[in-house]
Amino acid sequence: MANSGNIWDVIHLFEKLQDENPSFQYSLKKNEIGKPEAVAWATAEMRRDLIRFGDSMFIDMRKTAVNNLGWNYCGPTIKDGDMKVRVVAECLCYVEDMNMYTWLLRQLEIFEPQYGLNQTRFLFADSLVTDTLLVKLGITESCTLRGDYYHLLNEDWPQFFGDHLWFGQLQPLLEKMITGDVNDWENCYLQARRIVHCNNNHYEYLEGIYKNPFVSVTFTRSEIWEKNNT
């Protein structure tokens, strides 16, 4: 892809857009030999939304089949005052990994100088993203990483436990476990443990879920309340 002319056509378009409208911002990531690895951009509206609602952010990437360039697409999102999803930047990149997420999120500060990554207190992502991202960005003290509800319940957990066990028994328990109150967290975990206790892999995986509040919407609700009232 980096060898083709398509990405350069995109960059030339962005150069033209920026000449016509200086509020439009874009950034290009190149590898050590100068070939493009990613391009990110943001409009003035995206930047305004980032300033106003960037305290909680959601990140994920769509795979290559969804665009003509054949690259991954990422659009970090927030929710505005009306609980509508708003995109605060967009990116096309050749690979989804921690380094690429790090580069993209750092571009947000470049696109909008009034925004700082330490303003984002909660970051929601799938299981590919770990606390290593917070370390790379230098925001371990100011930001909390939490699991993305959709990916946990529709991709990660069904794939690991298998359709029969997941849809037959575990889905309602783990869904209530991560969306209910603290008592639901404990009680549903104990019920799920009885179901998987004969399978060491399943048992250890469930233990990992229980011991890792990363997955829990319950803990996030209480954390948001605490951070908004301190």
Buried (B, 14 or more C-beta within 10 A) or exposed (E): BBEEEBBEEBBEEBEEBBEEEEEBBBBBBEEEEEEBBBBBBBBBEBBBBBEBBBBBBBBBBEEBEEEEBBBBBBBBBBBEEEEEEBBBBBBBBBEBEBBBBBBBBBBBBEBBEEBEBEBBBBBBBBBBBEEBBBEBBEBBEBBBBBBBBEBBBEEBBBEBBEEEBBEEBBBEBBBBBBBBEEEBBEBBBEBBBEBBEEEEEBBEBBEEBBEEBBBBBBBBEEBBEEEEEE
